[in-house]
Amino acid sequence: MGKPVEILSDDLIKCSACETKVSKVQATELNYACPKCGAYFRVKTKNRIRMVADPKSFREWFKEMPRSNPLSFEGYEEKLEETTQKTGLQEGVTIGRAEIWGREVVLGVCDSKFMMGSMGHVVGEKITRAFE
């Protein structure tokens, strides 16, 4: 998994491994790898899906699953809401149907920006339903 990237401007980032300054366009063209050292940058869920699936083939499943705090962790609801606002994601995994080179697949992408991709009960339920 890539390391967090330092954003220098709207179009310039810095590799956390070798500190090379890289344009976002160049990083995207290189599939989110540093042109100097080859280290990978973290990739947002939508970008990973775009990289893997055939264009416009991804259809998300289980988007509106109810979230709760079954173990009563203090401050969990606030942290969950804060993370949702920050990432635009409802949970740490996005699952759906896609095509890869014309073949139908079930695709799941974990996003480390959503609570480091931790596996709460909704993540587990989404993965289970995907297999079913």
C-alpha positions in Angstrom: 0.0 0.0 0.0 1.3 3.5 -0.8 2.2 6.0 1.8 0.3 9.3 2.3 1.3 11.9 -0.2 2.1 15.4 0.6 0.1 17.8 -1.6 2.2 20.8 -2.6 -0.4 22.5 -4.8 -3.5 21.8 -6.9 -1.3 20.0 -9.5 1.9 19.0 -7.6 2.6 16.3 -5.0 5.7 15.0 -3.3 6.7 11.3 -3.1 6.9 10.3 0.6 9.6 7.7 -0.3 12.2 9.8 -2.2 10.7 13.3 -1.9 10.6 13.9 -5.7 8.0 16.5 -6.8 5.6 14.9 -9.3 2.7 16.5 -11.2 -0.6 14.8 -10.5 -1.1 14.3 -14.3 2.3 12.4 -14.4 1.4 10.4 -11.4 -1.9 9.4 -12.9 -0.3 8.4 -16.2 2.2 6.2 -14.3 -0.7 4.5 -12.4 0.1 6.4 -9.2 3.8 5.5 -9.1 6.7 7.8 -8.6 8.7 8.3 -11.8 12.0 8.4 -9.9 11.9 5.6 -7.3 8.8 3.6 -8.3 7.0 3.9 -4.9 3.3 3.9 -5.1 1.0 6.7 -4.0 -2.3 5.9 -2.3 -5.1 5.7 -4.7 -8.7 6.8 -4.1 -11.5 4.3 -4.6 -12.9 5.9 -7.7 -9.5 6.1 -9.3 -8.7 2.4 -8.5 -12.0 1.4 -10.0 -11.3 3.5 -13.1 -7.8 1.9 -13.4 -9.1 -1.7 -13.1 -12.6 -1.8 -14.6 -13.7 -1.3 -18.2 -15.0 2.3 -18.7 -18.5 3.0 -17.2 -19.0 -0.7 -16.3 -18.9 -0.4 -12.5 -22.3 -0.6 -10.7 -22.0 -0.2 -6.9 -23.9 -2.6 -4.7 -24.9 -2.3 -1.0 -24.4 1.5 -1.0 -27.0 2.3 1.6 -26.3 -0.3 4.3 -27.2 0.9 7.8 -24.3 1.7 10.1 -24.2 1.3 13.8 -21.9 1.0 16.8 -22.6 -2.6 18.1 -19.6 -2.6 20.4 -20.4 0.9 21.8 -17.0 2.4 21.1 -16.9 5.9 22.5 -16.9 8.7 19.9 -17.3 6.2 17.0 -20.4 7.8 15.5 -18.6 11.2 15.4 -15.4 9.7 13.9 -17.5 7.8 11.3 -19.4 11.0 10.3 -16.1 13.0 10.1 -14.5 10.3 7.9 -17.6 10.2 5.7 -17.4 14.0 5.2 -13.7 13.9 4.5 -13.7 11.0 2.0 -17.1 11.1 0.5 -17.4 7.4 1.2 -20.0 5.6 3.4 -17.7 2.8 4.4 -14.2 1.4 4.1 -15.0 -0.9 1.2 -16.9 -0.3 -2.1 -18.2 -3.4 -3.9 -20.1 -3.9 -7.1 -20.4 -5.4 -10.5 -17.9 -4.5 -13.2 -16.3 -5.7 -16.4 -12.6 -6.2 -16.9 -11.7 -6.7 -20.5 -15.3 -7.6 -21.2 -15.7 -10.2 -18.5 -18.2 -9.7 -15.7 -16.6 -9.6 -12.2 -17.5 -8.7 -8.7 -15.0 -5.9 -7.7 -14.2 -4.8 -4.2 -11.9 -1.9 -3.3 -10.8 -1.0 0.2 -9.9 2.6 0.8 -7.2 3.3 3.5 -8.5 6.9 3.8 -11.6 5.6 5.4 -10.4 4.7 8.9 -7.4 2.9 7.4 -9.7 0.5 5.6 -10.6 -1.1 9.0 -13.1 -3.9 8.9 -16.2 -3.0 10.8 -19.4 -5.0 10.6 -20.7 -3.2 7.5 -17.4 -3.9 5.6 -17.7 -7.6 6.6 -21.3 -7.8 5.6 -20.6 -6.2 2.2 -17.8 -8.7 1.5 -20.0 -11.6 2.6 -22.8 -10.5 0.4 -20.4 -10.1 -2.6 -19.4 -13.7 -2.2 -23.0 -14.9 -1.9 
